[in-house]
Amino acid sequence: MKRLSFLVLACLVIICLGSIPNVDAKNVTITNMGSYFKVIIDYTKGGTAYEIGAEYMKLVRQIFPEFESNLDAYFLDLEALAEQGYVATYPEMIRNAQLIKSQIPPNYIDEIEGLATGISNTKDDIPGDGKLSKNEIYVFNLIPDVCRAHSCSGISFFGDSAKTGNSLTGRNLDWMYGIKSSLCKLHTVTVIKNRDKSICLIGFLGGLSAITAINDNGVFAAILDSSIGSAPINCKGKNSYSMDLRYTLENFDNLNSVANYMIDKKRQYSFNHNILLSDPTNSKIVENNMALLRKVRSYDSDLNPGIEWDFDETICVVNSFVLNANTDNHTGSGKNSGRWNNFYKLTKEKPYNVTFDDVKKIMAYHEGEPLGHIYRGPEYEMISPGFATIQQVIFEPNTMKLEVYFRPETGSLAEPDYEAIDVDF
């Protein structure tokens, strides 16, 4: 009887494992993990960037045939938000992408051009037609640069503040997910194997820019908007900061080199932003205010008057600039100051010996006034429909331990449910 039970159990395991859809080609493999897609892009097999892009989209269409209509529906949602003034209009997004395109590194251009071979490639840039144009594939890969209306937060403990002495970092991606949760159908972890240029992108199916990313040296990066006004986005002659960030992670092996590249005034960007950076022993914030100050913030940097942060070897970030002499878009902003104050309160409760699970608890905090919620779950969605924490990333660079919460298509969970992700370069 025991042997029979064992055989039945073994068969069930085989059936369950076999039920995970998987498609692959020479250079690309995509596996449907249930709550997200796992994409492996292997540059070591000799494929060109264009060939890899074409393979990738071919496999996307096999494993998720609704990809094109789903992404088009998301673009239709963005157009509705544009009518409310939250994001650029759709024609502006298309135009912005075309202006930035010439500044994208050539191999990334080739990848996107390859992607475009696998779609309808209609000549019409019309959201809601169920089809995608090449221009729309560019928009999707450049959303941080050409769209807007994103908000995020993060915190990192390192040195004596962390129990292990190694960095522990949490990052919430708060983003518009679409009326029918279109974006939540596209959660993806993409590992690009390219020898010493290997990188992991935590983002969306068909996306190849760095929204949240980790390189094979354990350097972690996450982008956050920092708006200082409602002026139209000017993309003429501008670089893509999400693509440049991917470039730095592929080509530099340390936090400081990544930070210095991103604040270099030779490269101008369309929108003001912060970048949370961590490596195994340290964490810093890039504050990129295009109109005034581009500088790296450390945990002990001087801050603008009235902004309090007095913890050693701990740093946090929301959608605002806080460095002394930088534009103060923090004070009086409930969404920014509220979350900052909660980060402060939670850090004060435990400023030392912070563990991986402690970081998860901080990033999942959603008590009190919803504007101050760090985890923007069901309560926040009640006051701001269409926006939520759609991905939450907890990472330990020293061990490459990575856990991610992916907002389900059916709605935010009362408490984030994390999945362990194996990042195998």
Rosetta blueprint (number, residue, H / E / L):
1 M L
2 K H
3 R H
4 L H
5 S H
6 F H
7 L H
8 V H
9 L H
10 A H
11 C H
12 L H
13 V H
14 I H
15 I H
16 C H
17 L H
18 G H
19 S L
20 I L
21 P L
22 N E
23 V E
24 D E
25 A L
26 K L
27 N L
28 V E
29 T E
30 I E
31 T E
32 N E
33 M L
34 G L
35 S L
36 Y L
37 F E
38 K E
39 V E
40 I E
41 I E
42 D E
43 Y H
44 T H
45 K H
46 G L
47 G L
48 T L
49 A H
50 Y H
51 E H
52 I H
53 G H
54 A H
55 E H
56 Y H
57 M H
58 K H
59 L H
60 V H
61 R H
62 Q H
63 I H
64 F L
65 P L
66 E L
67 F H
68 E H
69 S H
70 N H
71 L H
72 D H
73 A H
74 Y H
75 F H
76 L H
77 D H
78 L H
79 E H
80 A H
81 L H
82 A H
83 E H
84 Q L
85 G L
86 Y L
87 V L
88 A L
89 T L
90 Y H
91 P H
92 E H
93 M H
94 I H
95 R H
96 N H
97 A H
98 Q H
99 L H
100 I H
101 K H
102 S L
103 Q L
104 I L
105 P L
106 P H
107 N H
108 Y H
109 I H
110 D H
111 E H
112 I H
113 E H
114 G H
115 L H
116 A H
117 T L
118 G L
119 I L
120 S L
121 N L
122 T L
123 K L
124 D L
125 D L
126 I L
127 P L
128 G L
129 D L
130 G L
131 K L
132 L L
133 S L
134 K H
135 N H
136 E H
137 I H
138 Y H
139 V H
140 F H
141 N H
142 L L
143 I H
144 P H
145 D H
146 V H
147 C L
148 R L
149 A L
150 H L
151 S E
152 C E
153 S E
154 G E
155 I E
156 S E
157 F E
158 F L
159 G H
160 D H
161 S H
162 A E
163 K L
164 T L
165 G L
166 N L
167 S L
168 L E
169 T E
170 G E
171 R E
172 N E
173 L E
174 D E
175 W E
176 M E
177 Y L
178 G L
179 I L
180 K L
181 S L
182 S L
183 L H
184 C H
185 K H
186 L L
187 H E
188 T E
189 V E
190 T E
191 V E
192 I E
193 K E
194 N L
195 R H
196 D H
197 K H
198 S L
199 I E
200 C E
201 L E
202 I E
203 G E
204 F E
205 L L
206 G L
207 G L
208 L L
209 S L
210 A L
211 I L
212 T E
213 A E
214 I E
215 N E
216 D L
217 N L
218 G L
219 V L
220 F E
221 A E
222 A E
223 I E
224 L E
225 D E
226 S L
227 S L
228 I L
229 G L
230 S L
231 A L
232 P L
233 I L
234 N L
235 C L
236 K L
237 G L
238 K L
239 N E
240 S L
241 Y H
242 S H
243 M H
244 D H
245 L H
246 R H
247 Y H
248 T H
249 L H
250 E H
251 N H
252 F L
253 D L
254 N L
255 L H
256 N H
257 S H
258 V H
259 A H
260 N H
261 Y H
262 M H
263 I L
264 D L
265 K L
266 K L
267 R L
268 Q L
269 Y E
270 S L
271 F L
272 N L
273 H E
274 N E
275 I E
276 L E
277 L E
278 S E
279 D L
280 P L
281 T L
282 N L
283 S E
284 K E
285 I E
286 V E
287 E E
288 N E
289 N L
290 M L
291 A L
292 L L
293 L L
294 R E
295 K E
296 V E
297 R E
298 S L
299 Y L
300 D L
301 S L
302 D L
303 L E
304 N L
305 P L
306 G L
307 I L
308 E L
309 W L
310 D L
311 F L
312 D L
313 E L
314 T E
315 I E
316 C E
317 V E
318 V L
319 N L
320 S L
321 F L
322 V L
323 L E
324 N L
325 A L
326 N L
327 T L
328 D L
329 N L
330 H L
331 T L
332 G L
333 S L
334 G H
335 K H
336 N H
337 S H
338 G H
339 R H
340 W H
341 N H
342 N H
343 F H
344 Y H
345 K H
346 L H
347 T H
348 K H
349 E H
350 K L
351 P L
352 Y L
353 N L
354 V E
355 T L
356 F H
357 D H
358 D H
359 V H
360 K H
361 K H
362 I H
363 M H
364 A L
365 Y L
366 H L
367 E L
368 G L
369 E L
370 P H
371 L H
372 G H
373 H L
374 I L
375 Y L
376 R L
377 G L
378 P H
379 E H
380 Y H
381 E H
382 M H
383 I H
384 S L
385 P L
386 G L
387 F E
388 A E
389 T E
390 I E
391 Q E
392 Q E
393 V E
394 I E
395 F E
396 E E
397 P L
398 N L
399 T L
400 M L
401 K E
402 L E
403 E E
404 V E
405 Y E
406 F E
407 R L
408 P L
409 E L
410 T L
411 G L
412 S L
413 L L
414 A L
415 E L
416 P L
417 D L
418 Y L
419 E E
420 A E
421 I E
422 D L
423 V L
424 D L
425 F L
